[in-house]
Amino acid sequence: MGTKAISPGGALRTPIERAQVESDPSAIRRVPGWDRNEPVVSLELASLSALHLERLIHGETAAIRIANFYRDAALPGVVERILASPLLARYANAPDIGKIGNSYFETVCGLRKDDYFASARSLKHELDELFRPLTNPADLMKNVLAGTWEPGASVLQNDAGQTFFYGLIRLFDGTEALAHVDHLEWDDVSAARPIFQLALNTYLRIPADGGELVVWDTVPTREEHDLIAKDYGVDEAYLRPFRSVAVKPNEGDLIMFDAQRVHAVRTAHGPRITSSMFAVLLDAAGAFRVYS
Ligand SMILES: O=C(O)CCC(=O)C(=O)O
């Protein structure tokens, strides 16, 4: 397990312990523990309400799964075009994971911020073209938030008015994503500090074997994270004291979860393709702002 000077559970607090030590009044109050009977809420799009999102934000549920969110006879053809696309690239810090588009976190590992912003619009346009005759799922995901969350949803901009990219395509094939967390403000200390970061993924292709999403019932602070850091994520051995839930996505699902909770993707034994983005809340009464 390595030589780090903490024991499992010693440094990472449970949500209830964190609630007791939480000192930031603007922070999201997460309740201790998920609903034991239904950690993953599965529903039809028409039934999704702000209450479901609020329960996710406050930690009462681990994930929301919307089945049949993106089903169409044209989807297999779109997926083949994605697999053959010259835009398909690899993460510099995780070269076994394919992608089309840029993640903002890549600006801490080589990608220039100016290039991220300069290419945002054209990349989104090229992806829109790749998805034709279908609508880019990123726009459908943004519309879901806009239609469910009273303050609405729009694309994130920085203080300089630069607009973020959204709707990254990710490809796992024989590969996994290590247990990790996603925090906009960890990738850019000058960025706004969200009080909540939602991950949204639409599953375009899923292999028969593997590719589960795993979410743990813990939200490490930066200090806790850095104590158990491993590669771009954290050492899973330290997560044993925490409950986790594994979800095998189905093609066409939209799954949403708290990106600040530790999460991982198990090895996909075959192509696993998603359209992915985040949506942050900068304050409790505000709109969701989407980005990748
Ligand atoms: O593809 C997934 O199921 C989750 C990917 C992920 O790590 C994320 O959205 O942050």
The ligand as an ORCA input file, in Angstrom:
! r2SCAN-3c Opt
* xyz 0 1
  O     -17.308      7.734    -18.059
  C     -17.736      7.707    -16.918
  O     -18.595      6.896    -16.546
  C     -17.203      8.704    -15.898
  C     -16.009      9.426    -16.424
  C     -15.416     10.407    -15.441
  O     -14.472     10.102    -14.770
  C     -16.001     11.731    -15.302
  O     -17.012     12.055    -15.926
  O     -15.425     12.536    -14.524
*
